């Protein structure tokens, strides 16, 4: 009888262990579901045009049961580190080459879901009205980050001011012809509009140009419309397929967003979808 009781106790103990394991497993699955289907989406963005575009997205996501929180950034570094550290669910401020270069240099596992718009860079000047007016030895300032610096140099090449080596990530060291002996200086992109009045000319990113009320029609040269530098929604690679990221991606490439970009920016920002 005792042996039988002992055997029954062991069986009951085993059954209880299995029940506990399944119960804990169920709790874990529940917890994971909450994370996967989160309803508050925190996105880092530059003020213009990214934050303005995201404001259009807010009501679209609200219809799907999501709340969009926009965190404003004015630099090109913190939004990616904040995303990688989990302080943000996504960010919207950069083009593909910058995202890929930054991620590689910093060892971050970031990717993107959709291409939203293109911001053509342009050459602005408060001293000259045309390319032909630019004097020998003039100083032209470009962004100091590698990808936007390379873009700026291509704008100058397209305008006939320089000739450059082939390649994507070029620098001023890759200038092969500079007939006007232009001085190419590098400066942080956000500062360019602020110091434009003191410069001969500067190649400025569209978001900062728009923010500074610079008119694209007054630019001396504009980046080609087939530019590969589309601005994207960046996310952690592990989050790419999550429902809330898919919902955000769909909203950012909706007809409502396309119409807003076309009506609001009139060519200064171009939809990429």
N, C-alpha and C positions, 0 to 999 in steps of 0.2 A: 504493500500500500504506500509506503514511504517513497519507494522508487518511482511509483506511478505519479505521486504528487510532485516529486522533483522534476520528472519529465514534463508534466503539465506546466509547471512554473517556467521552465526553459522555453517552452512553446509560446506561452503568454508573453514572456520577456522579448522574444524574437518578433512577435506580432506587433507589440508596442513600439519596438525600435523602428520597424518598417513604417508604422503610422507616423511616428515623429519625423522620420526622414522625408516622407511625402509631404507632411505639413510644412516643414521648413522649406522644402523645394517649392511648394506652392507660394509661400510668402516671398521667396526670392523672385519667382516669376512675376508676381504681382508688382513688386518693387521695380523690376526691370521694365514692365509695361508702362509704369508711370513716367519713367525717364524717357522711354522711347516715344511716348505720345504726349510729351509736355505741351502745355497750352500757352505758355508765355515764352516768346522768342525774343532774345536779346541780341540786337545787331549793332555793331560799330560802323560808323559812317562819317565821311567828310561832309561838311555843311552843305556845299553846293557841288554838283547837283544831286549827290547821292541821298542826303537826308530828305531833300525835297521830293525825290522819286519815291522814297520809302513812305512818306506821308500819304501818297496816293495808294500805296499798298495796304496801309492800315485797315481801311474799311473792307477791302477785299478779303483779308485774312479773318477779320471779325465775323464775316458771314460763314466762315469755315470753323468758327469756334476758337480762333487763336487771337492772342493779344500780342501786338508788336511793340517792343520797347526799343527806342533808338538811342544809342549812346554816341554822342558827337566827339570826333577827334579831329585835330588840325595838323597832324603829322603823319608820316608814312611808316612809322616803326611800331608804335605802341599797339595799333589795332591787330597786328598779326601776333605779337607776343601775348596779348590779352586773349585772343582766340585760342592759341595753343595751350594756354594755362587754364582754359575753361571759364574765364570770366565773361566770354561772349559765346553765343551759339553760332554766329556767322559774322562776317564783315563785308562791307561793300564800299570800296574806295580805290581799288587798284586794277591794273591790267595784268594779263597772263604772264608776260615775261618778268614783270616785277615780282609777282607772287612766287614764280618758280625760282628765280634767283635768290630772293630773300629766304625762302624755305630751305634751299640747298645750303646757303651760307650759315644759317642759324640751326640747321638740323631739325626743322619742324616738319611734322607730318600733316601738311595742309594741301588742299586741292580746291577745285571749284566745281560748281554745278551748272550754271548758265552764264552766257554772255549777254549783257544787258544793253550797253551802249558804248559808243566810241566818242571820245572827247578829242577832236583834232587840236594838236598843238599849233601855235602860230607865233610868228615873229612880230613883235610890237616895238614901236619907237615913239618917243615924244619929241625927237629931234629931226627925224627924216620922214618924208611922205612916201617915198618909193625906194625900191632896191637900188636903183641907179644913183640915188642921192647919197648913199652910204659912202663915206670918205675912206681913203686909204688909212690904215692904222686904227680904224674904229674898233671899239671894244664891244663885243657881243657876249652876253652872259647866258649861260644855259644851266639847267638843273644839275646838281652835283651827284645824284644817284645814277648808277651805271646805265640802267635801262632808259630812263627819261633823258639822260645826257646823250645817249646814242640816237634816240628819236629826234632830239633837237638838232643834232648835227646833220641828220638826213633832211630836215626841213631846210637848213642852210644850203645843203647840196642841191636840193630841188629848186631853190631860188637862184642857183647859179653862182653862189658866193664861194663855195668850196668844192673840192673833189676829194673823195674818201675811198679807202680800201673797201673791198666787199666784206660782208659779214654782218651779223646782228648786233653783237655787243662791242661796238667800236667806241673809241675815245678820241680826244683831240690829238693823240699821238698817231692816229691813223689818217690824218689829213695828208693828202698827196699833192694837193695844189691849193694855194691861197694867194691869188693874184693881188688882192687888196691888202695883204699883210694884216688881216684882221687878228685882233687879240681875243682869243676865246677864254673866258673866265667862267669858273663854276661856282654856283651858290645854291643854298637850299631852296627848293622849289617854292615854298610858301612865301619866301621873302622877295621874290622877283617883282611882283606887282608893286610892292611897297617902295622899292628903290628904282623903279623904272624911270622916274623923272630925272634921276642923276646918271642914267646910263645912256650910251649911244643906242643900244637896242637889246632886247632880250627875247628868248624863246620861252613862252610861258604855257604851262598846262591849262587846259580849258576850264577846269574847275576853279582854279585861282583867278583866271582872267574874268570869268563870269562874276565871281565874288567881288572883284575889284571894279566891276562895271565897265570892263574893256569891251569894245565893240569888235566882233570878228571882222566886220566889214572894213575896219580901219587897219587891219593887220597888213604887214608888208608881204608876208608869205604864209601859207596855210598848209598843214600836213595833208597828204593825199587821203581821199575818202576811203580808199581800200586798205587803210592802216590795219595791221594785225593786232593793234593794242586795244582790244575791246575790254571794257571794265566788267568785272565778274563778281559773282557772289562766292566768296571764299568760305570754306568750312573745314573742320577737321575731317580727315579721310574716313575715320570710323563713323562719322555722323552722316555721310553723304546720302545714304538711302533711308534715313529716318523720315517718318511721315511729316513732321513739322518742317523739315528742310525742303522736302518735296513740295509742300504747300507754299512755302515762301518762294521757291524757285518758279513755280507756276504763276504766282501772283506778279512777280517781277517781269515776267515775259507775257503779260496779258495785253489784250487790245487797249485796255484803259491806260496802261503805262505807256504804250507806244504812242497813243494820241497825245498824252500829256507831254512827253518829250518833244514831239514834233511841234506842238502848239506853243509850249513854254520857251524853248531854246532856239527855235527857228534856224537850225543848221549848226549852231554852236555845239550842240550835242546831238548825236545821230543814233537812233535805235540800231541795235546789232542783232535783232531777231525778227 
